[in-house]
């Protein structure tokens, strides 16, 4: 395991801070910069929504569905 618990971090981290961290990294502290990742460029808002849901309890562990399934 590397980095802090995002379930805990999302209790205080907002969407802008999430975006800034993922697309800039904290390279000095070991968090890579994902700005060149196409998967991240396309999906960061879905990932944010998932992590937010996991953090506030709306999404349970293992309760995943394809985003195309609805
Ligand atoms: C999809 C992949 C990843 C996402 C979405 C992500 C997201 C985040 C976020 C949102 C934070 C900030 C937490 C806070 O401010 O409380 C963070 C911190 C951190 N992440 Fe990541 N991360 C990812 C991958 C990684 C990887 C691959 C590593 C290392 C190999 C890593 C290492 C770290 C470290 C060390 C920190 C703490 C930085 C600090 O102390 O300021 N992360 N990550």
Backbone and ligand atoms as CSV (ligand in chain L), in Angstrom:
chain,resi,resn,atom,element,x,y,z
A,1,UNK,N,N,0.846,-1.191,0.000
A,1,UNK,CA,C,0.000,0.000,0.000
A,1,UNK,C,C,0.886,1.247,0.000
A,2,UNK,N,N,0.517,2.175,-0.884
A,2,UNK,CA,C,1.266,3.425,-0.976
A,2,UNK,C,C,0.270,4.569,-0.889
A,3,UNK,N,N,0.622,5.631,-0.183
A,3,UNK,CA,C,-0.248,6.803,-0.139
A,3,UNK,C,C,-1.308,6.664,0.927
A,4,UNK,N,N,-2.017,7.761,1.187
A,4,UNK,CA,C,-3.031,7.776,2.245
A,4,UNK,C,C,-4.300,7.044,1.833
A,5,UNK,N,N,-5.137,6.697,2.814
A,5,UNK,CA,C,-6.446,6.113,2.525
A,5,UNK,C,C,-7.314,7.156,1.841
A,6,UNK,N,N,-7.775,6.849,0.632
A,6,UNK,CA,C,-8.601,7.833,-0.076
A,6,UNK,C,C,-10.015,7.849,0.494
A,7,UNK,N,N,-10.452,6.738,1.100
A,7,UNK,CA,C,-11.767,6.730,1.757
A,7,UNK,C,C,-11.769,7.773,2.878
A,8,UNK,N,N,-10.645,7.875,3.588
A,8,UNK,CA,C,-10.525,8.912,4.630
A,8,UNK,C,C,-10.315,10.288,3.999
A,9,UNK,N,N,-9.415,10.368,3.013
A,9,UNK,CA,C,-9.076,11.668,2.410
A,9,UNK,C,C,-10.310,12.341,1.803
A,10,UNK,N,N,-11.241,11.530,1.270
A,10,UNK,CA,C,-12.409,12.100,0.589
A,10,UNK,C,C,-13.418,12.712,1.540
A,11,UNK,N,N,-13.222,12.536,2.848
A,11,UNK,CA,C,-14.109,13.205,3.790
A,11,UNK,C,C,-13.837,14.711,3.777
A,12,UNK,N,N,-12.622,15.102,3.347
A,12,UNK,CA,C,-12.305,16.532,3.314
A,12,UNK,C,C,-11.875,17.042,1.939
A,13,UNK,N,N,-11.448,16.143,1.077
A,13,UNK,CA,C,-10.912,16.569,-0.223
A,13,UNK,C,C,-12.051,16.908,-1.188
A,14,UNK,N,N,-11.996,18.062,-1.857
A,14,UNK,CA,C,-13.056,18.352,-2.833
A,14,UNK,C,C,-12.607,17.994,-4.247
A,15,UNK,N,N,-13.528,18.180,-5.181
A,15,UNK,CA,C,-13.284,17.729,-6.551
A,15,UNK,C,C,-12.093,18.457,-7.192
A,16,UNK,N,N,-11.970,19.754,-6.908
A,16,UNK,CA,C,-10.829,20.505,-7.456
A,16,UNK,C,C,-9.505,19.988,-6.915
A,17,UNK,N,N,-9.484,19.696,-5.625
A,17,UNK,CA,C,-8.241,19.200,-5.016
A,17,UNK,C,C,-7.897,17.818,-5.563
A,18,UNK,N,N,-8.924,16.999,-5.779
A,18,UNK,CA,C,-8.705,15.679,-6.368
A,18,UNK,C,C,-8.086,15.836,-7.764
A,19,UNK,N,N,-8.696,16.700,-8.572
A,19,UNK,CA,C,-8.206,16.939,-9.934
A,19,UNK,C,C,-6.749,17.405,-9.893
A,20,UNK,N,N,-6.475,18.345,-9.025
A,20,UNK,CA,C,-5.118,18.894,-8.931
A,20,UNK,C,C,-4.109,17.818,-8.535
A,21,UNK,N,N,-4.487,16.964,-7.604
A,21,UNK,CA,C,-3.554,15.924,-7.145
A,21,UNK,C,C,-3.289,14.899,-8.240
A,22,UNK,N,N,-4.358,14.465,-8.925
A,22,UNK,CA,C,-4.203,13.413,-9.928
A,22,UNK,C,C,-3.471,13.940,-11.171
A,23,UNK,N,N,-3.761,15.187,-11.552
A,23,UNK,CA,C,-3.151,15.729,-12.772
A,23,UNK,C,C,-1.872,16.529,-12.518
A,24,UNK,N,N,-1.409,16.528,-11.302
A,24,UNK,CA,C,-0.121,17.149,-11.022
A,24,UNK,C,C,0.754,16.209,-10.223
A,25,UNK,N,N,0.109,15.269,-9.530
A,25,UNK,CA,C,0.857,14.375,-8.653
A,25,UNK,C,C,1.364,15.117,-7.429
A,26,UNK,N,N,2.028,14.356,-6.569
A,26,UNK,CA,C,2.817,14.954,-5.469
A,26,UNK,C,C,4.158,14.269,-5.598
A,27,UNK,N,N,4.807,14.569,-6.710
A,27,UNK,CA,C,5.961,13.796,-7.151
A,27,UNK,C,C,7.036,13.732,-6.066
A,28,UNK,N,N,7.198,14.839,-5.345
A,28,UNK,CA,C,8.195,14.868,-4.271
A,28,UNK,C,C,7.873,13.874,-3.165
A,29,UNK,N,N,6.588,13.523,-3.021
A,29,UNK,CA,C,6.193,12.607,-1.944
A,29,UNK,C,C,5.884,11.204,-2.446
A,30,UNK,N,N,6.023,10.965,-3.749
A,30,UNK,CA,C,5.854,9.613,-4.278
A,30,UNK,C,C,4.570,9.384,-5.039
A,31,UNK,N,N,3.738,10.402,-5.171
A,31,UNK,CA,C,2.490,10.267,-5.935
A,31,UNK,C,C,2.745,10.670,-7.383
A,32,UNK,N,N,2.566,9.717,-8.335
A,32,UNK,CA,C,2.850,10.045,-9.732
A,32,UNK,C,C,1.845,11.048,-10.305
A,33,UNK,N,N,2.262,11.692,-11.380
A,33,UNK,CA,C,1.412,12.611,-12.141
A,33,UNK,C,C,0.714,11.802,-13.234
A,34,UNK,N,N,-0.625,11.786,-13.238
A,34,UNK,CA,C,-1.372,10.990,-14.218
A,34,UNK,C,C,-1.863,11.830,-15.404
A,35,UNK,N,N,-1.278,13.028,-15.581
A,35,UNK,CA,C,-1.836,13.921,-16.609
A,35,UNK,C,C,-1.671,13.400,-18.023
A,36,UNK,N,N,-0.710,12.505,-18.262
A,36,UNK,CA,C,-0.564,11.981,-19.622
A,36,UNK,C,C,-1.384,10.706,-19.835
A,37,UNK,N,N,-2.116,10.266,-18.830
A,37,UNK,CA,C,-2.918,9.044,-18.957
A,37,UNK,C,C,-4.269,9.349,-19.618
A,38,UNK,N,N,-4.479,8.758,-20.771
A,38,UNK,CA,C,-5.763,8.960,-21.460
A,38,UNK,C,C,-6.914,8.402,-20.653
A,39,UNK,N,N,-6.670,7.248,-20.018
A,39,UNK,CA,C,-7.729,6.640,-19.203
A,39,UNK,C,C,-8.146,7.601,-18.096
A,40,UNK,N,N,-7.170,8.270,-17.501
A,40,UNK,CA,C,-7.486,9.213,-16.430
A,40,UNK,C,C,-8.169,10.459,-16.988
A,41,UNK,N,N,-7.698,10.953,-18.141
A,41,UNK,CA,C,-8.338,12.134,-18.737
A,41,UNK,C,C,-9.812,11.873,-19.007
A,42,UNK,N,N,-10.124,10.660,-19.489
A,42,UNK,CA,C,-11.516,10.340,-19.830
A,42,UNK,C,C,-12.364,10.042,-18.601
A,43,UNK,N,N,-11.737,9.463,-17.587
A,43,UNK,CA,C,-12.533,8.858,-16.516
A,43,UNK,C,C,-12.380,9.469,-15.136
A,44,UNK,N,N,-11.647,10.591,-15.032
A,44,UNK,CA,C,-11.351,11.067,-13.678
A,44,UNK,C,C,-12.620,11.437,-12.911
A,45,UNK,N,N,-13.640,11.929,-13.620
A,45,UNK,CA,C,-14.855,12.312,-12.885
A,45,UNK,C,C,-15.610,11.077,-12.394
A,46,UNK,N,N,-15.574,10.006,-13.177
A,46,UNK,CA,C,-16.179,8.744,-12.717
A,46,UNK,C,C,-15.412,8.191,-11.514
A,47,UNK,N,N,-14.088,8.279,-11.595
A,47,UNK,CA,C,-13.266,7.803,-10.481
A,47,UNK,C,C,-13.530,8.651,-9.238
A,48,UNK,N,N,-13.636,9.970,-9.429
A,48,UNK,CA,C,-13.954,10.845,-8.301
A,48,UNK,C,C,-15.296,10.424,-7.675
A,49,UNK,N,N,-16.302,10.208,-8.531
A,49,UNK,CA,C,-17.639,9.845,-8.035
A,49,UNK,C,C,-17.595,8.513,-7.282
A,50,UNK,N,N,-16.838,7.558,-7.801
A,50,UNK,CA,C,-16.719,6.256,-7.134
A,50,UNK,C,C,-16.072,6.420,-5.752
A,51,UNK,N,N,-14.935,7.126,-5.724
A,51,UNK,CA,C,-14.225,7.278,-4.450
A,51,UNK,C,C,-15.045,8.074,-3.446
A,52,UNK,N,N,-15.783,9.079,-3.945
A,52,UNK,CA,C,-16.659,9.855,-3.064
A,52,UNK,C,C,-17.743,8.937,-2.462
A,53,UNK,N,N,-18.324,8.102,-3.326
A,53,UNK,CA,C,-19.358,7.173,-2.870
A,53,UNK,C,C,-18.828,6.150,-1.874
A,54,UNK,N,N,-17.615,5.676,-2.109
A,54,UNK,CA,C,-16.993,4.730,-1.172
A,54,UNK,C,C,-16.711,5.425,0.161
A,55,UNK,N,N,-16.345,6.704,0.089
A,55,UNK,CA,C,-15.999,7.432,1.298
A,55,UNK,C,C,-17.226,7.747,2.135
A,56,UNK,N,N,-18.344,8.139,1.482
A,56,UNK,CA,C,-19.528,8.514,2.275
A,56,UNK,C,C,-20.479,7.337,2.508
A,57,UNK,N,N,-20.104,6.146,2.020
A,57,UNK,CA,C,-20.885,4.944,2.311
A,57,UNK,C,C,-21.997,4.651,1.309
A,58,UNK,N,N,-22.179,5.499,0.303
A,58,UNK,CA,C,-23.218,5.267,-0.707
A,58,UNK,C,C,-22.885,4.077,-1.598
A,59,UNK,N,N,-21.614,3.817,-1.782
A,59,UNK,CA,C,-21.170,2.664,-2.575
A,59,UNK,C,C,-20.423,1.729,-1.639
A,60,UNK,N,N,-20.871,0.461,-1.626
A,60,UNK,CA,C,-20.238,-0.509,-0.736
A,60,UNK,C,C,-19.066,-1.181,-1.431
A,61,UNK,N,N,-18.170,-1.697,-0.620
A,61,UNK,CA,C,-17.030,-2.438,-1.127
A,61,UNK,C,C,-17.500,-3.546,-2.071
A,62,UNK,N,N,-16.968,-3.605,-3.264
A,62,UNK,CA,C,-17.294,-4.683,-4.202
A,62,UNK,C,C,-18.598,-4.479,-4.946
A,63,UNK,N,N,-19.278,-3.339,-4.733
A,63,UNK,CA,C,-20.579,-3.089,-5.348
A,63,UNK,C,C,-20.395,-2.332,-6.672
A,64,UNK,N,N,-19.663,-2.957,-7.601
A,64,UNK,CA,C,-19.321,-2.271,-8.838
A,64,UNK,C,C,-20.232,-2.692,-9.979
A,65,UNK,N,N,-20.544,-1.740,-10.845
A,65,UNK,CA,C,-21.294,-2.036,-12.070
A,65,UNK,C,C,-20.615,-1.316,-13.217
A,66,UNK,N,N,-20.753,-1.870,-14.393
A,66,UNK,CA,C,-20.239,-1.191,-15.563
A,66,UNK,C,C,-20.982,0.130,-15.722
A,67,UNK,N,N,-20.275,1.189,-16.120
A,67,UNK,CA,C,-20.974,2.460,-16.334
A,67,UNK,C,C,-21.894,2.389,-17.543
A,68,UNK,N,N,-21.765,1.346,-18.373
A,68,UNK,CA,C,-22.659,1.165,-19.521
A,68,UNK,C,C,-23.902,0.362,-19.155
A,69,UNK,N,N,-23.946,-0.168,-17.917
A,69,UNK,CA,C,-24.996,-1.138,-17.570
A,69,UNK,C,C,-26.363,-0.499,-17.332
A,70,UNK,N,N,-26.420,0.819,-17.176
A,70,UNK,CA,C,-27.692,1.450,-16.804
A,70,UNK,C,C,-28.604,1.707,-17.990
L,1,LIG,C1,C,-5.653,6.007,-9.755
L,1,LIG,C2,C,-4.562,6.206,-9.059
L,1,LIG,C3,C,-4.403,7.243,-7.963
L,1,LIG,C4,C,-5.279,8.170,-7.494
L,1,LIG,C5,C,-6.692,8.465,-7.973
L,1,LIG,C6,C,-4.621,8.876,-6.406
L,1,LIG,C7,C,-5.183,9.904,-5.672
L,1,LIG,C8,C,-4.571,10.547,-4.632
L,1,LIG,C9,C,-5.137,11.651,-3.883
L,1,LIG,C10,C,-6.510,12.260,-4.144
L,1,LIG,C11,C,-4.241,12.009,-2.941
L,1,LIG,C12,C,-4.388,13.172,-1.946
L,1,LIG,C13,C,-4.896,12.693,-0.619
L,1,LIG,C14,C,-4.997,13.843,0.384
L,1,LIG,O1,O,-4.693,15.001,0.065
L,1,LIG,O2,O,-5.400,13.565,1.520
L,1,LIG,C15,C,-3.088,11.135,-3.071
L,1,LIG,C16,C,-1.967,11.192,-2.287
L,1,LIG,C17,C,-0.876,10.360,-2.424
L,1,LIG,N1,N,-0.703,9.382,-3.367
L,1,LIG,FE1,FE,-2.009,8.904,-4.823
L,1,LIG,N2,N,-3.363,8.358,-6.234
L,1,LIG,C18,C,-3.194,7.367,-7.168
L,1,LIG,C19,C,-2.067,6.605,-7.369
L,1,LIG,C20,C,-0.939,6.661,-6.610
L,1,LIG,C21,C,0.227,5.864,-6.832
L,1,LIG,C22,C,0.399,4.859,-7.979
L,1,LIG,C23,C,1.106,6.208,-5.868
L,1,LIG,C24,C,2.480,5.704,-5.602
L,1,LIG,C25,C,3.077,4.729,-6.251
L,1,LIG,C26,C,0.501,7.219,-5.031
L,1,LIG,C27,C,1.067,7.804,-3.930
L,1,LIG,C28,C,0.508,8.790,-3.177
L,1,LIG,C29,C,1.170,9.418,-2.041
L,1,LIG,C30,C,2.528,9.059,-1.471
L,1,LIG,C31,C,0.293,10.414,-1.569
L,1,LIG,C32,C,0.517,11.359,-0.376
L,1,LIG,C33,C,1.092,12.654,-0.866
L,1,LIG,C34,C,1.192,13.674,0.260
L,1,LIG,O3,O,1.556,13.304,1.376
L,1,LIG,O4,O,0.905,14.845,0.009
L,1,LIG,N3,N,-0.751,7.480,-5.514
L,1,LIG,N4,N,-3.326,10.250,-4.094
